[in-house]
């Protein structure tokens, strides 16, 4: 039954690709007017993709700046424990999980540009609400306002990510979806690389409220920048299957990216606290090391999922991520821990675009935003659950146990990927 289902999925993916590429029509020779038109459109799509990547980088600093700052604010200023700090970080991702289906439907029906614009607006609102928590700066009232701000930011993240990714794929075409996912992901994690030390620097100079106010300005700039850009086609007339059916088609790929995301969530929420607990310097460089490794791989090898296929690339990537997290778990020196963060970034880099390429091939174009929303929701699930659960683990077994758990999760993701590869080989 499993093999029959997978054959149906592959056949469906083949039909989608055939319809998109016009199977049955004569090929155009290079140099014909039709080819020139397609080349011109491709150049325009490439330029739009680069601009979207830049806008995404600037806007996502709203999220990246807050990651190392929020747990420090909760534990030091509000006087609450690690579990509450993890909940504050993870609450944004919980909101993202709960709204991915809505974001995907909005992107498909109203167009990806509309979804991205709404998301950037929620980024601004979430930053402003979070700044109010810094003004209160007292126990549970401040924490409640902070959670509200984080939930609004999470809603914004759901809309921005789905909208921009669907917009980028519409610009270049599904056959280059791996490149789109790789470039846009590099923008996100490049923001993490810059946002980590920037957030701690701003926290020292401006305080928590000032940091969040500045973070709210950045997505406002992104909102202005996307306004004159041409949007992508909407599909309001298509009859859509229930969201659970879409999840049923992509859950295997989603489970891999979920297990991969535990390691990043552990670094984002607890790396700075780990360094502070050990009395080590350079706490803000954890996300920088992770982001540096991440961007290097995306820049040099972002084409590999399209060239080699998603499953082989994900297999090697998860093995490297597992090694990096284990290095952090046993590190007795800050430089070794930073090396582990760098290795983790190398490993995490291509998992999302590799498995995302497989997702794009499984669905029809009018459902692509919904499917990508469901797929990204699996990664959000990892981010949302890791914060509070890892906080409880850190309270009982120390911070090293958090990164050990991330390494075990990466190993489980590797096992799932190897099983998927064996199924594909058996079907050939």
BELNOR-V876228 format. One record per run of one state. SS is the DSSP state (hx for helix, st for strand, lp for the rest). FROM is the first residue (numbers start at 1). TO is the last residue. If there is no record, write none. Layout:
SS|FROM|TO  SS|FROM|TO
//
This chain:
lp|1|1  hx|2|21  lp|22|32  hx|33|77  lp|78|81  hx|82|110  lp|111|111  hx|112|136  lp|137|138  hx|139|172  lp|173|173  hx|174|226  lp|227|242  hx|243|278  lp|279|284  hx|285|301  lp|302|303  hx|304|308  lp|309|309  hx|310|330  lp|331|333  hx|334|348  lp|349|350  hx|351|362  lp|363|364  hx|365|397  lp|398|398  hx|399|427  lp|428|428
//
